[in-house]
Amino acid sequence: AHLLLAGLLRCSADVRRRYAALNLVYGYTDLVGTPSRLAFGRRLVFCNSELDWFARLFCPDAATRADASPLRADLPADLPPA
C-alpha cells in the first residue's frame, strides 16, 4: 500500500485518472507514528519498537519520514477511491 500510494502521488493527474480504485492493504502509511499507535506500546501484530525499527531501515533520516508517509501527504482530489 505504501509503495503504491507513494508512487501514485508522484504521477501526473493524467496517470492517476487511469485507475478506477486502489486496494491499499497492509501498508505502513505513517513512518512518524499516528497518535493512536504512539499511545499503545503493543498492538495485535507489531509493537512500537518494531515499527520504529522498520521506519529507521526504510527511511534512516528521521527528518524526512513525514515526507515519506502517504498518510501525511497533501492528497490530490483526483486520486481514485481506496
PDB file with SEQRES, HELIX, SHEET and CRYST1 records, atoms N, CA, C and O in Angstrom:
SEQRES   1 A   82  ALA HIS LEU LEU LEU ALA GLY LEU LEU ARG CYS SER ALA          
SEQRES   2 A   82  ASP VAL ARG ARG ARG TYR ALA ALA LEU ASN LEU VAL TYR          
SEQRES   3 A   82  GLY TYR THR ASP LEU VAL GLY THR PRO SER ARG LEU ALA          
SEQRES   4 A   82  PHE GLY ARG ARG LEU VAL PHE CYS ASN SER GLU LEU ASP          
SEQRES   5 A   82  TRP PHE ALA ARG LEU PHE CYS PRO ASP ALA ALA THR ARG          
SEQRES   6 A   82  ALA ASP ALA SER PRO LEU ARG ALA ASP LEU PRO ALA ASP          
SEQRES   7 A   82  LEU PRO PRO ALA                                              
HELIX    1 AA1 HIS A    2  LEU A    9  1                                   8    
HELIX    2 AA2 ALA A   13  ARG A   16  1                                   4    
HELIX    3 AA3 PRO A   35  ALA A   39  1                                   5    
HELIX    4 AA4 ASN A   48  PHE A   58  1                                  11    
HELIX    5 AA5 ALA A   62  THR A   64  5                                   3    
HELIX    6 AA6 PRO A   70  ARG A   72  5                                   3    
CRYST1    1.000    1.000    1.000  90.00  90.00  90.00 P 1           1          
ATOM      1  N   ALA A   1       0.832  -1.188   0.000  1.00  0.00           N  
ATOM      2  CA  ALA A   1       0.000   0.000   0.000  1.00  0.00           C  
ATOM      3  C   ALA A   1       0.874   1.248   0.000  1.00  0.00           C  
ATOM      4  O   ALA A   1       0.601   2.197  -0.735  1.00  0.00           O  
ATOM      5  N   HIS A   2       1.917   1.251   0.816  1.00  0.00           N  
ATOM      6  CA  HIS A   2       2.795   2.420   0.899  1.00  0.00           C  
ATOM      7  C   HIS A   2       3.442   2.715  -0.443  1.00  0.00           C  
ATOM      8  O   HIS A   2       3.427   3.853  -0.912  1.00  0.00           O  
ATOM      9  N   LEU A   3       4.008   1.691  -1.057  1.00  0.00           N  
ATOM     10  CA  LEU A   3       4.706   1.889  -2.320  1.00  0.00           C  
ATOM     11  C   LEU A   3       3.744   2.341  -3.421  1.00  0.00           C  
ATOM     12  O   LEU A   3       4.076   3.228  -4.206  1.00  0.00           O  
ATOM     13  N   LEU A   4       2.569   1.742  -3.481  1.00  0.00           N  
ATOM     14  CA  LEU A   4       1.588   2.124  -4.491  1.00  0.00           C  
ATOM     15  C   LEU A   4       1.163   3.574  -4.323  1.00  0.00           C  
ATOM     16  O   LEU A   4       1.166   4.334  -5.291  1.00  0.00           O  
ATOM     17  N   LEU A   5       0.802   3.965  -3.118  1.00  0.00           N  
ATOM     18  CA  LEU A   5       0.338   5.326  -2.898  1.00  0.00           C  
ATOM     19  C   LEU A   5       1.468   6.331  -3.069  1.00  0.00           C  
ATOM     20  O   LEU A   5       1.260   7.393  -3.656  1.00  0.00           O  
ATOM     21  N   ALA A   6       2.650   6.022  -2.575  1.00  0.00           N  
ATOM     22  CA  ALA A   6       3.792   6.932  -2.738  1.00  0.00           C  
ATOM     23  C   ALA A   6       4.108   7.132  -4.217  1.00  0.00           C  
ATOM     24  O   ALA A   6       4.389   8.251  -4.646  1.00  0.00           O  
ATOM     25  N   GLY A   7       4.064   6.066  -4.990  1.00  0.00           N  
ATOM     26  CA  GLY A   7       4.319   6.178  -6.417  1.00  0.00           C  
ATOM     27  C   GLY A   7       3.242   6.948  -7.140  1.00  0.00           C  
ATOM     28  O   GLY A   7       3.536   7.782  -7.997  1.00  0.00           O  
ATOM     29  N   LEU A   8       1.985   6.674  -6.799  1.00  0.00           N  
ATOM     30  CA  LEU A   8       0.872   7.344  -7.468  1.00  0.00           C  
ATOM     31  C   LEU A   8       0.852   8.842  -7.165  1.00  0.00           C  
ATOM     32  O   LEU A   8       0.445   9.638  -8.011  1.00  0.00           O  
ATOM     33  N   LEU A   9       1.283   9.226  -5.977  1.00  0.00           N  
ATOM     34  CA  LEU A   9       1.328  10.645  -5.625  1.00  0.00           C  
ATOM     35  C   LEU A   9       2.329  11.405  -6.485  1.00  0.00           C  
ATOM     36  O   LEU A   9       2.204  12.616  -6.670  1.00  0.00           O  
ATOM     37  N   ARG A  10       3.311  10.699  -7.004  1.00  0.00           N  
ATOM     38  CA  ARG A  10       4.328  11.342  -7.829  1.00  0.00           C  
ATOM     39  C   ARG A  10       3.972  11.324  -9.320  1.00  0.00           C  
ATOM     40  O   ARG A  10       4.684  11.899 -10.143  1.00  0.00           O  
ATOM     41  N   CYS A  11       2.879  10.667  -9.650  1.00  0.00           N  
ATOM     42  CA  CYS A  11       2.433  10.600 -11.044  1.00  0.00           C  
ATOM     43  C   CYS A  11       1.590  11.828 -11.402  1.00  0.00           C  
ATOM     44  O   CYS A  11       1.074  12.523 -10.527  1.00  0.00           O  
ATOM     45  N   SER A  12       1.469  12.067 -12.665  1.00  0.00           N  
ATOM     46  CA  SER A  12       0.641  13.180 -13.131  1.00  0.00           C  
ATOM     47  C   SER A  12      -0.841  12.845 -12.948  1.00  0.00           C  
ATOM     48  O   SER A  12      -1.217  11.688 -12.758  1.00  0.00           O  
ATOM     49  N   ALA A  13      -1.660  13.875 -13.011  1.00  0.00           N  
ATOM     50  CA  ALA A  13      -3.110  13.674 -12.902  1.00  0.00           C  
ATOM     51  C   ALA A  13      -3.613  12.775 -14.017  1.00  0.00           C  
ATOM     52  O   ALA A  13      -4.547  12.000 -13.811  1.00  0.00           O  
ATOM     53  N   ASP A  14      -3.011  12.866 -15.192  1.00  0.00           N  
ATOM     54  CA  ASP A  14      -3.411  12.022 -16.322  1.00  0.00           C  
ATOM     55  C   ASP A  14      -3.202  10.542 -16.002  1.00  0.00           C  
ATOM     56  O   ASP A  14      -4.044   9.711 -16.342  1.00  0.00           O  
ATOM     57  N   VAL A  15      -2.108  10.217 -15.363  1.00  0.00           N  
ATOM     58  CA  VAL A  15      -1.837   8.827 -14.985  1.00  0.00           C  
ATOM     59  C   VAL A  15      -2.794   8.388 -13.883  1.00  0.00           C  
ATOM     60  O   VAL A  15      -3.319   7.276 -13.936  1.00  0.00           O  
ATOM     61  N   ARG A  16      -3.031   9.236 -12.891  1.00  0.00           N  
ATOM     62  CA  ARG A  16      -3.933   8.874 -11.786  1.00  0.00           C  
ATOM     63  C   ARG A  16      -5.343   8.586 -12.286  1.00  0.00           C  
ATOM     64  O   ARG A  16      -6.031   7.740 -11.715  1.00  0.00           O  
ATOM     65  N   ARG A  17      -5.789   9.267 -13.333  1.00  0.00           N  
ATOM     66  CA  ARG A  17      -7.136   9.051 -13.867  1.00  0.00           C  
ATOM     67  C   ARG A  17      -7.306   7.664 -14.478  1.00  0.00           C  
ATOM     68  O   ARG A  17      -8.434   7.215 -14.680  1.00  0.00           O  
ATOM     69  N   ARG A  18      -6.227   6.996 -14.769  1.00  0.00           N  
ATOM     70  CA  ARG A  18      -6.303   5.662 -15.376  1.00  0.00           C  
ATOM     71  C   ARG A  18      -6.711   4.581 -14.373  1.00  0.00           C  
ATOM     72  O   ARG A  18      -7.061   3.471 -14.774  1.00  0.00           O  
ATOM     73  N   TYR A  19      -6.669   4.884 -13.107  1.00  0.00           N  
ATOM     74  CA  TYR A  19      -7.006   3.913 -12.065  1.00  0.00           C  
ATOM     75  C   TYR A  19      -8.446   4.104 -11.616  1.00  0.00           C  
ATOM     76  O   TYR A  19      -8.864   5.225 -11.328  1.00  0.00           O  
ATOM     77  N   ALA A  20      -9.198   3.027 -11.556  1.00  0.00           N  
ATOM     78  CA  ALA A  20     -10.591   3.093 -11.109  1.00  0.00           C  
ATOM     79  C   ALA A  20     -10.691   3.043  -9.590  1.00  0.00           C  
ATOM     80  O   ALA A  20     -11.599   3.635  -9.005  1.00  0.00           O  
ATOM     81  N   ALA A  21      -9.760   2.338  -8.951  1.00  0.00           N  
ATOM     82  CA  ALA A  21      -9.777   2.203  -7.492  1.00  0.00           C  
ATOM     83  C   ALA A  21      -8.406   1.745  -7.028  1.00  0.00           C  
ATOM     84  O   ALA A  21      -7.598   1.265  -7.823  1.00  0.00           O  
ATOM     85  N   LEU A  22      -8.150   1.895  -5.739  1.00  0.00           N  
ATOM     86  CA  LEU A  22      -6.887   1.460  -5.128  1.00  0.00           C  
ATOM     87  C   LEU A  22      -7.192   0.455  -4.028  1.00  0.00           C  
ATOM     88  O   LEU A  22      -8.141   0.634  -3.264  1.00  0.00           O  
ATOM     89  N   ASN A  23      -6.400  -0.591  -3.945  1.00  0.00           N  
ATOM     90  CA  ASN A  23      -6.533  -1.575  -2.883  1.00  0.00           C  
ATOM     91  C   ASN A  23      -5.347  -1.374  -1.937  1.00  0.00           C  
ATOM     92  O   ASN A  23      -4.292  -1.984  -2.113  1.00  0.00           O  
ATOM     93  N   LEU A  24      -5.531  -0.524  -0.946  1.00  0.00           N  
ATOM     94  CA  LEU A  24      -4.451  -0.153  -0.039  1.00  0.00           C  
ATOM     95  C   LEU A  24      -4.508  -1.005   1.229  1.00  0.00           C  
ATOM     96  O   LEU A  24      -5.065  -0.593   2.247  1.00  0.00           O  
ATOM     97  N   VAL A  25      -3.934  -2.174   1.148  1.00  0.00           N  
ATOM     98  CA  VAL A  25      -3.963  -3.127   2.255  1.00  0.00           C  
ATOM     99  C   VAL A  25      -2.539  -3.353   2.765  1.00  0.00           C  
ATOM    100  O   VAL A  25      -1.596  -3.456   1.979  1.00  0.00           O  
ATOM    101  N   TYR A  26      -2.400  -3.427   4.057  1.00  0.00           N  
ATOM    102  CA  TYR A  26      -1.128  -3.744   4.711  1.00  0.00           C  
ATOM    103  C   TYR A  26      -0.014  -2.766   4.372  1.00  0.00           C  
ATOM    104  O   TYR A  26       1.098  -3.168   4.029  1.00  0.00           O  
ATOM    105  N   GLY A  27      -0.312  -1.522   4.467  1.00  0.00           N  
ATOM    106  CA  GLY A  27       0.718  -0.529   4.215  1.00  0.00           C  
ATOM    107  C   GLY A  27       1.139   0.171   5.493  1.00  0.00           C  
ATOM    108  O   GLY A  27       0.334   0.358   6.405  1.00  0.00           O  
ATOM    109  N   TYR A  28       2.389   0.552   5.554  1.00  0.00           N  
ATOM    110  CA  TYR A  28       2.882   1.366   6.663  1.00  0.00           C  
ATOM    111  C   TYR A  28       2.826   2.795   6.152  1.00  0.00           C  
ATOM    112  O   TYR A  28       3.793   3.286   5.570  1.00  0.00           O  
ATOM    113  N   THR A  29       1.714   3.457   6.363  1.00  0.00           N  
ATOM    114  CA  THR A  29       1.455   4.735   5.716  1.00  0.00           C  
ATOM    115  C   THR A  29       1.905   5.944   6.525  1.00  0.00           C  
ATOM    116  O   THR A  29       1.838   7.069   6.032  1.00  0.00           O  
ATOM    117  N   ASP A  30       2.364   5.736   7.761  1.00  0.00           N  
ATOM    118  CA  ASP A  30       2.849   6.858   8.564  1.00  0.00           C  
ATOM    119  C   ASP A  30       4.108   6.437   9.306  1.00  0.00           C  
ATOM    120  O   ASP A  30       4.030   5.778  10.342  1.00  0.00           O  
ATOM    121  N   LEU A  31       5.266   6.815   8.781  1.00  0.00           N  
ATOM    122  CA  LEU A  31       6.546   6.431   9.369  1.00  0.00           C  
ATOM    123  C   LEU A  31       6.861   7.209  10.636  1.00  0.00           C  
ATOM    124  O   LEU A  31       7.760   6.825  11.384  1.00  0.00           O  
ATOM    125  N   VAL A  32       6.143   8.290  10.890  1.00  0.00           N  
ATOM    126  CA  VAL A  32       6.358   9.094  12.089  1.00  0.00           C  
ATOM    127  C   VAL A  32       5.618   8.480  13.270  1.00  0.00           C  
ATOM    128  O   VAL A  32       6.141   8.435  14.383  1.00  0.00           O  
ATOM    129  N   GLY A  33       4.411   8.011  13.024  1.00  0.00           N  
ATOM    130  CA  GLY A  33       3.603   7.405  14.076  1.00  0.00           C  
ATOM    131  C   GLY A  33       2.334   8.192  14.323  1.00  0.00           C  
ATOM    132  O   GLY A  33       2.382   9.366  14.691  1.00  0.00           O  
ATOM    133  N   THR A  34       1.205   7.548  14.121  1.00  0.00           N  
ATOM    134  CA  THR A  34      -0.076   8.195  14.408  1.00  0.00           C  
ATOM    135  C   THR A  34      -0.264   8.290  15.917  1.00  0.00           C  
ATOM    136  O   THR A  34       0.342   7.513  16.654  1.00  0.00           O  
ATOM    137  N   PRO A  35      -1.083   9.215  16.394  1.00  0.00           N  
ATOM    138  CA  PRO A  35      -1.315   9.315  17.836  1.00  0.00           C  
ATOM    139  C   PRO A  35      -1.802   8.001  18.450  1.00  0.00           C  
ATOM    140  O   PRO A  35      -1.399   7.648  19.559  1.00  0.00           O  
ATOM    141  N   SER A  36      -2.663   7.278  17.738  1.00  0.00           N  
ATOM    142  CA  SER A  36      -3.163   6.019  18.298  1.00  0.00           C  
ATOM    143  C   SER A  36      -2.050   4.975  18.405  1.00  0.00           C  
ATOM    144  O   SER A  36      -2.011   4.211  19.370  1.00  0.00           O  
ATOM    145  N   ARG A  37      -1.150   4.936  17.427  1.00  0.00           N  
ATOM    146  CA  ARG A  37      -0.036   3.982  17.512  1.00  0.00           C  
ATOM    147  C   ARG A  37       0.895   4.342  18.656  1.00  0.00           C  
ATOM    148  O   ARG A  37       1.351   3.468  19.393  1.00  0.00           O  
ATOM    149  N   LEU A  38       1.176   5.628  18.804  1.00  0.00           N  
ATOM    150  CA  LEU A  38       2.097   6.066  19.846  1.00  0.00           C  
ATOM    151  C   LEU A  38       1.511   5.893  21.249  1.00  0.00           C  
ATOM    152  O   LEU A  38       2.256   5.774  22.222  1.00  0.00           O  
ATOM    153  N   ALA A  39       0.188   5.879  21.354  1.00  0.00           N  
ATOM    154  CA  ALA A  39      -0.463   5.754  22.661  1.00  0.00           C  
ATOM    155  C   ALA A  39      -0.397   4.328  23.218  1.00  0.00           C  
ATOM    156  O   ALA A  39      -0.516   4.128  24.427  1.00  0.00           O  
ATOM    157  N   PHE A  40      -0.211   3.351  22.349  1.00  0.00           N  
ATOM    158  CA  PHE A  40      -0.203   1.957  22.785  1.00  0.00           C  
ATOM    159  C   PHE A  40       1.133   1.324  22.405  1.00  0.00           C  
ATOM    160  O   PHE A  40       1.552   1.390  21.249  1.00  0.00           O  
ATOM    161  N   GLY A  41       1.797   0.715  23.380  1.00  0.00           N  
ATOM    162  CA  GLY A  41       3.095   0.116  23.111  1.00  0.00           C  
ATOM    163  C   GLY A  41       3.013  -1.181  22.333  1.00  0.00           C  
ATOM    164  O   GLY A  41       3.871  -1.463  21.497  1.00  0.00           O  
ATOM    165  N   ARG A  42       1.994  -1.966  22.600  1.00  0.00           N  
ATOM    166  CA  ARG A  42       1.877  -3.279  21.946  1.00  0.00           C  
ATOM    167  C   ARG A  42       0.568  -3.342  21.174  1.00  0.00           C  
ATOM    168  O   ARG A  42      -0.501  -3.063  21.718  1.00  0.00           O  
ATOM    169  N   ARG A  43       0.662  -3.706  19.917  1.00  0.00           N  
ATOM    170  CA  ARG A  43      -0.511  -3.854  19.070  1.00  0.00           C  
ATOM    171  C   ARG A  43      -0.735  -5.339  18.789  1.00  0.00           C  
ATOM    172  O   ARG A  43       0.013  -6.192  19.268  1.00  0.00           O  
ATOM    173  N   LEU A  44      -1.752  -5.628  18.022  1.00  0.00           N  
ATOM    174  CA  LEU A  44      -2.080  -7.011  17.699  1.00  0.00           C  
ATOM    175  C   LEU A  44      -0.945  -7.694  16.936  1.00  0.00           C  
ATOM    176  O   LEU A  44      -0.622  -8.852  17.204  1.00  0.00           O  
ATOM    177  N   VAL A  45      -0.346  -6.984  15.995  1.00  0.00           N  
ATOM    178  CA  VAL A  45       0.680  -7.597  15.155  1.00  0.00           C  
ATOM    179  C   VAL A  45       2.068  -7.087  15.479  1.00  0.00           C  
ATOM    180  O   VAL A  45       2.977  -7.884  15.707  1.00  0.00           O  
ATOM    181  N   PHE A  46       2.254  -5.770  15.506  1.00  0.00           N  
ATOM    182  CA  PHE A  46       3.571  -5.181  15.754  1.00  0.00           C  
ATOM    183  C   PHE A  46       3.536  -4.293  16.987  1.00  0.00           C  
ATOM    184  O   PHE A  46       2.495  -3.728  17.322  1.00  0.00           O  
ATOM    185  N   CYS A  47       4.674  -4.171  17.660  1.00  0.00           N  
ATOM    186  CA  CYS A  47       4.770  -3.217  18.757  1.00  0.00           C  
ATOM    187  C   CYS A  47       5.507  -1.975  18.249  1.00  0.00           C  
ATOM    188  O   CYS A  47       6.095  -1.990  17.167  1.00  0.00           O  
ATOM    189  N   ASN A  48       5.467  -0.908  19.036  1.00  0.00           N  
ATOM    190  CA  ASN A  48       6.070   0.352  18.608  1.00  0.00           C  
ATOM    191  C   ASN A  48       7.544   0.209  18.275  1.00  0.00           C  
ATOM    192  O   ASN A  48       8.015   0.802  17.304  1.00  0.00           O  
ATOM    193  N   SER A  49       8.282  -0.565  19.062  1.00  0.00           N  
ATOM    194  CA  SER A  49       9.716  -0.697  18.796  1.00  0.00           C  
ATOM    195  C   SER A  49       9.978  -1.375  17.446  1.00  0.00           C  
ATOM    196  O   SER A  49      10.944  -1.039  16.761  1.00  0.00           O  
ATOM    197  N   GLU A  50       9.134  -2.315  17.069  1.00  0.00           N  
ATOM    198  CA  GLU A  50       9.288  -2.966  15.764  1.00  0.00           C  
ATOM    199  C   GLU A  50       8.967  -1.997  14.621  1.00  0.00           C  
ATOM    200  O   GLU A  50       9.663  -1.984  13.606  1.00  0.00           O  
ATOM    201  N   LEU A  51       7.925  -1.196  14.782  1.00  0.00           N  
ATOM    202  CA  LEU A  51       7.569  -0.220  13.754  1.00  0.00           C  
ATOM    203  C   LEU A  51       8.625   0.879  13.651  1.00  0.00           C  
ATOM    204  O   LEU A  51       8.924   1.348  12.553  1.00  0.00           O  
ATOM    205  N   ASP A  52       9.183   1.288  14.770  1.00  0.00           N  
ATOM    206  CA  ASP A  52      10.269   2.274  14.749  1.00  0.00           C  
ATOM    207  C   ASP A  52      11.499   1.703  14.053  1.00  0.00           C  
ATOM    208  O   ASP A  52      12.171   2.407  13.299  1.00  0.00           O  
ATOM    209  N   TRP A  53      11.792   0.444  14.300  1.00  0.00           N  
ATOM    210  CA  TRP A  53      12.922  -0.229  13.643  1.00  0.00           C  
ATOM    211  C   TRP A  53      12.714  -0.246  12.130  1.00  0.00           C  
ATOM    212  O   TRP A  53      13.635   0.056  11.371  1.00  0.00           O  
ATOM    213  N   PHE A  54      11.513  -0.596  11.696  1.00  0.00           N  
ATOM    214  CA  PHE A  54      11.206  -0.611  10.271  1.00  0.00           C  
ATOM    215  C   PHE A  54      11.356   0.794   9.675  1.00  0.00           C  
ATOM    216  O   PHE A  54      11.932   0.953   8.599  1.00  0.00           O  
ATOM    217  N   ALA A  55      10.841   1.805  10.369  1.00  0.00           N  
ATOM    218  CA  ALA A  55      10.931   3.179   9.869  1.00  0.00           C  
ATOM    219  C   ALA A  55      12.393   3.604   9.728  1.00  0.00           C  
ATOM    220  O   ALA A  55      12.744   4.273   8.756  1.00  0.00           O  
ATOM    221  N   ARG A  56      13.253   3.226  10.685  1.00  0.00           N  
ATOM    222  CA  ARG A  56      14.685   3.571  10.597  1.00  0.00           C  
ATOM    223  C   ARG A  56      15.344   2.885   9.408  1.00  0.00           C  
ATOM    224  O   ARG A  56      16.193   3.484   8.748  1.00  0.00           O  
ATOM    225  N   LEU A  57      14.968   1.640   9.122  1.00  0.00           N  
ATOM    226  CA  LEU A  57      15.538   0.938   7.975  1.00  0.00           C  
ATOM    227  C   LEU A  57      15.039   1.519   6.657  1.00  0.00           C  
ATOM    228  O   LEU A  57      15.804   1.679   5.706  1.00  0.00           O  
ATOM    229  N   PHE A  58      13.759   1.830   6.613  1.00  0.00           N  
ATOM    230  CA  PHE A  58      13.132   2.324   5.392  1.00  0.00           C  
ATOM    231  C   PHE A  58      13.559   3.757   5.089  1.00  0.00           C  
ATOM    232  O   PHE A  58      13.789   4.112   3.933  1.00  0.00           O  
ATOM    233  N   CYS A  59      13.660   4.564   6.121  1.00  0.00           N  
ATOM    234  CA  CYS A  59      13.963   5.987   5.954  1.00  0.00           C  
ATOM    235  C   CYS A  59      14.894   6.409   7.096  1.00  0.00           C  
ATOM    236  O   CYS A  59      14.425   6.921   8.113  1.00  0.00           O  
ATOM    237  N   PRO A  60      16.206   6.202   6.939  1.00  0.00           N  
ATOM    238  CA  PRO A  60      17.150   6.449   8.032  1.00  0.00           C  
ATOM    239  C   PRO A  60      17.139   7.879   8.586  1.00  0.00           C  
ATOM    240  O   PRO A  60      17.368   8.072   9.780  1.00  0.00           O  
ATOM    241  N   ASP A  61      16.883   8.858   7.761  1.00  0.00           N  
ATOM    242  CA  ASP A  61      16.861  10.246   8.208  1.00  0.00           C  
ATOM    243  C   ASP A  61      15.485  10.571   8.787  1.00  0.00           C  
ATOM    244  O   ASP A  61      14.515  10.720   8.045  1.00  0.00           O  
ATOM    245  N   ALA A  62      15.405  10.680  10.105  1.00  0.00           N  
ATOM    246  CA  ALA A  62      14.126  10.918  10.778  1.00  0.00           C  
ATOM    247  C   ALA A  62      13.451  12.200  10.298  1.00  0.00           C  
ATOM    248  O   ALA A  62      12.226  12.307  10.334  1.00  0.00           O  
ATOM    249  N   ALA A  63      14.239  13.167   9.851  1.00  0.00           N  
ATOM    250  CA  ALA A  63      13.669  14.438   9.390  1.00  0.00           C  
ATOM    251  C   ALA A  63      12.864  14.283   8.110  1.00  0.00           C  
ATOM    252  O   ALA A  63      12.041  15.143   7.795  1.00  0.00           O  
ATOM    253  N   THR A  64      13.080  13.213   7.370  1.00  0.00           N  
ATOM    254  CA  THR A  64      12.365  13.031   6.100  1.00  0.00           C  
ATOM    255  C   THR A  64      11.230  12.014   6.201  1.00  0.00           C  
ATOM    256  O   THR A  64      10.554  11.760   5.204  1.00  0.00           O  
ATOM    257  N   ARG A  65      11.007  11.435   7.359  1.00  0.00           N  
ATOM    258  CA  ARG A  65       9.967  10.403   7.491  1.00  0.00           C  
ATOM    259  C   ARG A  65       8.565  10.930   7.250  1.00  0.00           C  
ATOM    260  O   ARG A  65       7.733  10.215   6.692  1.00  0.00           O  
ATOM    261  N   ALA A  66       8.282  12.147   7.651  1.00  0.00           N  
ATOM    262  CA  ALA A  66       6.950  12.704   7.405  1.00  0.00           C  
ATOM    263  C   ALA A  66       6.709  12.844   5.905  1.00  0.00           C  
ATOM    264  O   ALA A  66       5.605  12.586   5.424  1.00  0.00           O  
ATOM    265  N   ASP A  67       7.740  13.252   5.166  1.00  0.00           N  
ATOM    266  CA  ASP A  67       7.605  13.379   3.712  1.00  0.00           C  
ATOM    267  C   ASP A  67       7.429  12.028   3.034  1.00  0.00           C  
ATOM    268  O   ASP A  67       6.849  11.955   1.951  1.00  0.00           O  
ATOM    269  N   ALA A  68       7.917  10.961   3.651  1.00  0.00           N  
ATOM    270  CA  ALA A  68       7.809   9.613   3.087  1.00  0.00           C  
ATOM    271  C   ALA A  68       6.552   8.892   3.568  1.00  0.00           C  
ATOM    272  O   ALA A  68       6.383   7.703   3.299  1.00  0.00           O  
ATOM    273  N   SER A  69       5.679   9.590   4.269  1.00  0.00           N  
ATOM    274  CA  SER A  69       4.469   8.999   4.843  1.00  0.00           C  
ATOM    275  C   SER A  69       3.238   9.440   4.062  1.00  0.00           C  
ATOM    276  O   SER A  69       2.801  10.581   4.204  1.00  0.00           O  
ATOM    277  N   PRO A  70       2.664   8.550   3.232  1.00  0.00           N  
ATOM    278  CA  PRO A  70       1.482   8.933   2.450  1.00  0.00           C  
ATOM    279  C   PRO A  70       0.308   9.419   3.293  1.00  0.00           C  
ATOM    280  O   PRO A  70      -0.484  10.237   2.825  1.00  0.00           O  
ATOM    281  N   LEU A  71       0.181   8.936   4.512  1.00  0.00           N  
ATOM    282  CA  LEU A  71      -0.931   9.371   5.358  1.00  0.00           C  
ATOM    283  C   LEU A  71      -0.840  10.860   5.672  1.00  0.00           C  
ATOM    284  O   LEU A  71      -1.859  11.507   5.911  1.00  0.00           O  
ATOM    285  N   ARG A  72       0.363  11.402   5.672  1.00  0.00           N  
ATOM    286  CA  ARG A  72       0.578  12.822   5.962  1.00  0.00           C  
ATOM    287  C   ARG A  72       0.641  13.677   4.699  1.00  0.00           C  
ATOM    288  O   ARG A  72       0.825  14.891   4.783  1.00  0.00           O  
ATOM    289  N   ALA A  73       0.492  13.063   3.544  1.00  0.00           N  
ATOM    290  CA  ALA A  73       0.612  13.789   2.277  1.00  0.00           C  
ATOM    291  C   ALA A  73      -0.605  14.668   2.017  1.00  0.00           C  
ATOM    292  O   ALA A  73      -1.703  14.417   2.514  1.00  0.00           O  
ATOM    293  N   ASP A  74      -0.374  15.682   1.237  1.00  0.00           N  
ATOM    294  CA  ASP A  74      -1.470  16.512   0.739  1.00  0.00           C  
ATOM    295  C   ASP A  74      -2.038  15.780  -0.471  1.00  0.00           C  
ATOM    296  O   ASP A  74      -1.555  15.948  -1.591  1.00  0.00           O  
ATOM    297  N   LEU A  75      -3.062  14.972  -0.239  1.00  0.00           N  
ATOM    298  CA  LEU A  75      -3.582  14.087  -1.277  1.00  0.00           C  
ATOM    299  C   LEU A  75      -4.382  14.859  -2.310  1.00  0.00           C  
ATOM    300  O   LEU A  75      -5.275  15.628  -1.957  1.00  0.00           O  
ATOM    301  N   PRO A  76      -4.067  14.659  -3.591  1.00  0.00           N  
ATOM    302  CA  PRO A  76      -4.824  15.328  -4.643  1.00  0.00           C  
ATOM    303  C   PRO A  76      -6.266  14.811  -4.701  1.00  0.00           C  
ATOM    304  O   PRO A  76      -6.533  13.651  -4.386  1.00  0.00           O  
ATOM    305  N   ALA A  77      -7.166  15.670  -5.097  1.00  0.00           N  
ATOM    306  CA  ALA A  77      -8.583  15.304  -5.161  1.00  0.00           C  
ATOM    307  C   ALA A  77      -8.873  14.276  -6.241  1.00  0.00           C  
ATOM    308  O   ALA A  77      -9.913  13.618  -6.205  1.00  0.00           O  
ATOM    309  N   ASP A  78      -7.956  14.127  -7.211  1.00  0.00           N  
ATOM    310  CA  ASP A  78      -8.234  13.219  -8.326  1.00  0.00           C  
ATOM    311  C   ASP A  78      -7.723  11.790  -8.100  1.00  0.00           C  
ATOM    312  O   ASP A  78      -7.675  10.996  -9.040  1.00  0.00           O  
ATOM    313  N   LEU A  79      -7.342  11.461  -6.858  1.00  0.00           N  
ATOM    314  CA  LEU A  79      -6.964  10.060  -6.594  1.00  0.00           C  
ATOM    315  C   LEU A  79      -8.192   9.185  -6.677  1.00  0.00           C  
ATOM    316  O   LEU A  79      -9.282   9.606  -6.290  1.00  0.00           O  
ATOM    317  N   PRO A  80      -8.033   7.966  -7.180  1.00  0.00           N  
ATOM    318  CA  PRO A  80      -9.170   7.048  -7.207  1.00  0.00           C  
ATOM    319  C   PRO A  80      -9.576   6.653  -5.788  1.00  0.00           C  
ATOM    320  O   PRO A  80      -8.772   6.781  -4.865  1.00  0.00           O  
ATOM    321  N   PRO A  81     -10.800   6.180  -5.597  1.00  0.00           N  
ATOM    322  CA  PRO A  81     -11.217   5.768  -4.257  1.00  0.00           C  
ATOM    323  C   PRO A  81     -10.422   4.570  -3.777  1.00  0.00           C  
ATOM    324  O   PRO A  81     -10.017   3.714  -4.564  1.00  0.00           O  
ATOM    325  N   ALA A  82     -10.208   4.525  -2.486  1.00  0.00           N  
ATOM    326  CA  ALA A  82      -9.472   3.397  -1.891  1.00  0.00           C  
ATOM    327  C   ALA A  82     -10.452   2.375  -1.353  1.00  0.00           C  
ATOM    328  O   ALA A  82     -10.038   1.349  -0.812  1.00  0.00           O  
TER     329      ALA A  82                                                      
END                                                                             
